[in-house]
Amino acid sequence: MSSQLQKAVRDGVTRAVAIVGLAGVALIHLLDAPGKFTETPYMGWMYVGLIAACLAVAAALVRTSDRRAWLAAAALPASAIVGYVLTRTTGLPQATGDIGNWSEPLGMASLLVEGSLVALSGGVLASRAAAAPAHVRSARPAQQRTAQAA
């Protein structure tokens, strides 16, 4: 098998796994949403935003393996993990009922899927950064400095 074919197959499989993971995050939050709308409506709407964003990023990954899609595929589940930790530690406004409730089954499933997605997306982004030509890697910080100075 040629190197180019191996890369294409690896990219396709990686994207498919990420798409399934994003669908899993959306499904888990869809299952938990009815309770959130009755307990804390603003969290229910945050769930709707997360579900829609996960589906949009999954659709983007169906079409392309763009770096921005992979960044979103890492950022969305990372933000959900942060939200889970906040609701279990300090609580959120009008949502203190889950403080200390670390063993909720949907929450544990969510953490597993979201953590896996963060790891997968991070691995893809890291491998691409390492594979970038040296002149591209060294030019990025200079471009960022120039943009910040402007």
N, C-alpha and C positions, 0 to 999 in steps of 0.2 A: 504494500500500500504506500502510495506516495506521501511525502511530508505534507503537501498541501491538502490532500484528501483527509489525512489524519486530523489536521487542524480544523477543517470544515466539519468533520463528524464530531470532534470534541466540542466545538462551538455550538453545534445543533443540540447535542445532548445537554450541555450546560444551560443553554437557554431554556430547553424544555423543563429541566429540573427547577429552574427559577420561576418559570411560568406556573408550574404546579404548586410551588411554594407560595407564590403570591395569591393564587386562587385559594390555597389553604388558609392564609391569613384572612382573606376576605370572607370565607365561609365561617371560620371561627367567630369573627366579629358579627357576622350576620345572625348567627345562632344566639349570640349574647345580646344583640341590640334590643329586642323587645323589653327585656328587663331594664336596660339602661334608660330607655325612653320613659318608663314609668317612674324609676328611681331618680334619675338625674338627666333631664331632657338634653342639656347641652352636650353631655357625654354621648348620648345617642346620636346626635348630629355629628360629633367628632368621628364616631364609628362609620357613619354614612360617608363622610369625607375620606376616611381611610380605605373603605371598601372600594369606592369609586377610583381613588388614586391607584390602588393595587391592580384593579382591572385595567386601567389605562396603561400602567407600566407593563403589565403582562402583554397587552396588545402591542405595545411598542417593541417588546422583545420578540414577539412573533415575527415582526417585519424586519428587525435589524438588531445588530449587536453593538449599538452605539454606546459610547462611554457614558453619555448622559442617562441613558436608560439603566445602565448598571449602577450609576450613582444613586438614582432614585430607588432602584431595587435594594440598595443597602440602607438608604436613609429612611424609607417608610417603615420597615420592620424595626429599625433602631429607635425610631420615635415611639413606636408602640411599646417597645421594651421599657423605654424611659417612663411612659405613661403608666405602665403596669407597676413599675417600682415605686413611682410617686403615690399611686393609689394604695399601695401596701405599706408604705412607710409614713409619710406625712399626711396623706390624703389630699384630695382636691376640694375646692369650694363646693359645698353641699354634697360631698361624696366622701364621708369618713367611715362608712360602714364596712369597707374592705380592709381597713388597717389591720395588719397582722395575718390576713387570710391568704397565705402563700400557697396553700395546697388545693385551691380550686381547680377541678379537672380541666375546664376550658382554658384557664389561665396557664396551666402547665403545658398543655398542648400548644397554646399560642407561643409561649416562650421557646419551646423546642423548634417550631417551624420558623419563627422570626430569627432566632439565633443561628439556625442553619442558613437562612437566607443572607444574613449579614456576613457570615463566614464565606459562603459561596461567592457573593458579590465582591467582597474584599479580596478574595483570591484571584478572581478574574481581573479586577482593576490592578492589583499588584503585579500579576504576570504581564499585563500589557505595559505597565510602566517600566518593568525590567526589560521587556523586549524592545522598547522604543530605542531608536538610534541615539547614541551619546549626544550628538549635536541637538537633538530635539529635547532631551532631558535637561541639558544645560541651558537651553534657550528659554524654557518655561519660567524659571525664576526671574530672568531678566525681563521677560515680557510682563510678568506680574508687577515687578518694581516700576516699570515704565507706566503701566496702567494706573498704579496707585499714586504716582507722582503727578499725573495729569489731572 
